[in-house]
């Protein structure tokens, strides 16, 4: 509802798959995430480069490790925390690559980083579908600017969409975990979708007004 940029659509899709890393059957992936973070931290520290990316990756893995399924990571506080962590990894990673390489194509660098991010959070079956569609879309629609705010918004919308859809299940979600264990169900999901639609319309309002002016002859 918000984006037509393939980079942002891809980030939203990846974000929608992140919360379930708190599930027990994904513990092996969580361990790999923590180990990856330590390797990145040590490598960047030795090279005297910004090593905070590694620490954020470790923090992300630790968050999933200590979270019960459909608890913190499926709450509004969890969504905000995960959005901040993954956004920092992507933005700092982008700044690091642009700073130490001769690559000057920001669109290509961001696309590569998003593809790498997909390997962290998407399973093999999804990757087989995601990666071909992603790279085809990059070929068809290229050189679109992406701002840091749009990156954060795309990840937030993906993460939030996950808990909205989970609210339609009989188990519901603990929307204010860990502060409260109270669960919300389908009513929360319906209201959230309605609010998202309103925000999407507002987000595209300038574009819609320009269409009205162009095709209906409405003058401001």
Residue pairs with C-beta under 8 A, 6 or more apart in sequence:
1 196
1 197
1 200
2 8
2 12
2 153
2 154
2 157
2 199
2 200
2 203
2 204
3 9
3 12
3 150
3 154
4 141
5 141
5 144
5 146
5 150
6 134
6 137
6 138
6 141
6 144
7 107
7 110
7 111
7 114
7 138
7 144
7 146
8 146
8 150
8 151
8 153
8 154
9 137
9 154
10 114
10 118
10 130
10 134
10 137
11 90
11 114
11 117
11 151
11 154
11 155
11 158
12 154
12 155
12 157
12 158
12 161
13 130
13 158
14 114
14 117
14 118
14 121
14 122
14 155
14 158
15 82
15 83
15 86
15 154
15 155
15 156
15 157
15 158
15 159
15 161
15 162
16 158
16 159
16 161
16 162
17 121
17 122
17 126
17 158
17 162
18 73
18 82
18 86
18 121
18 158
18 159
18 162
19 73
19 74
19 78
19 79
19 82
19 159
19 162
19 163
19 166
20 26
20 69
20 73
20 162
21 29
21 30
21 33
21 64
21 73
21 121
22 64
22 67
22 68
22 69
22 70
22 71
22 72
22 73
22 74
23 69
24 69
26 64
27 65
30 61
30 64
30 65
31 61
33 57
33 60
33 61
33 64
33 120
34 57
34 58
34 61
34 62
34 65
36 57
36 61
36 120
37 54
37 55
37 56
37 57
37 58
37 59
37 60
37 61
38 54
38 58
39 54
40 51
40 53
40 54
40 57
41 51
41 53
41 54
41 55
41 57
41 58
42 54
43 54
44 50
44 51
44 53
44 54
44 96
45 51
45 54
49 96
49 100
50 92
50 95
50 96
52 88
52 92
53 88
53 89
53 92
53 93
53 96
56 85
56 88
56 89
56 92
57 89
59 85
60 82
60 85
60 86
60 89
63 72
63 73
63 78
63 81
63 82
63 85
64 73
67 73
67 78
70 166
70 171
70 173
70 174
71 78
71 174
71 177
71 178
72 78
72 81
72 177
72 178
73 79
73 82
74 162
74 163
74 166
74 173
74 174
74 177
75 163
75 173
75 174
75 175
75 176
75 177
75 178
76 163
76 175
76 176
77 176
77 177
77 178
77 179
78 177
79 156
79 159
79 160
79 163
80 156
82 155
82 159
83 152
83 155
83 156
83 159
84 152
86 117
86 155
87 148
87 151
87 152
87 155
89 117
90 113
90 114
90 117
90 151
90 155
91 148
91 151
93 113
94 106
94 109
94 110
94 113
97 103
97 109
97 112
97 113
98 106
98 109
103 109
107 142
107 143
107 144
107 145
107 146
110 146
111 134
111 138
114 134
115 131
115 134
115 135
118 127
118 130
118 131
118 134
119 127
122 130
157 196
160 192
163 173
163 175
164 188
164 189
164 192
164 193
164 196
165 189
166 172
166 173
167 173
167 175
167 184
167 185
167 186
167 188
167 189
167 192
168 185
168 186
168 189
171 183
172 183
172 184
172 185
173 183
173 184
173 188
174 180
174 181
174 182
174 183
175 182
175 183
175 184
175 188
176 182
201 208
209 220
212 218
213 219
213 220
